[in-house]
Amino acid sequence: MSRIQRFVQDSWQELQKVNWPTPQQARNLTILVLVVSGAVALYIAAFDTLFAVIAKQLNGG
């Protein structure tokens, strides 16, 4: 058996062992990722704005 065939066979066997999420679980996890990403973006934007204001004040603006 060639190395490529062995690789494909082994990969397929490993994929059969994966515990795939249900469509509902995948949807819920996707929503969770989007919400957390949005919260982190807002957090970073708030501090970026705060530091920009502070830098402007310190530079006499």
C-alpha positions, 0 to 999 in steps of 0.5 A: 500500500502506498504512503498516500493511500495509507495516509488517506485510510488512517485519516478517514479512520480518525475522522470516524472517531470524532464526536461531531456536534449536532446542528443545534450545538454547532449553531449555539457555539457559533452564536457564542463565538460571535457574542464573545468576539463582539464583546472583546471588540467593544472592550478593545474599542473602549480602551482604544478610545480612552487611551486616544483621549488621554494621549490627546490631552497629554499632547496639549490637544 
